[in-house]
């Protein structure tokens, strides 16, 4: 599925429940086979797209702490 501006505008975007209002948040919107990620402070800015499978893999790895060693 191609996520053009019209499709992106119709997505139901959401932020993490634990996000603060400090401005360092992203929003996620999902379509049939694609997940879109954008900066919550720049709604018209660039959007990064992932396949649904790649996104599930990333979220699973984040939940298990796989990226924790990358934080200084």
Order of alpha helices (4+ residues) and beta strands (2+ residues): alpha-beta-beta-beta-alpha
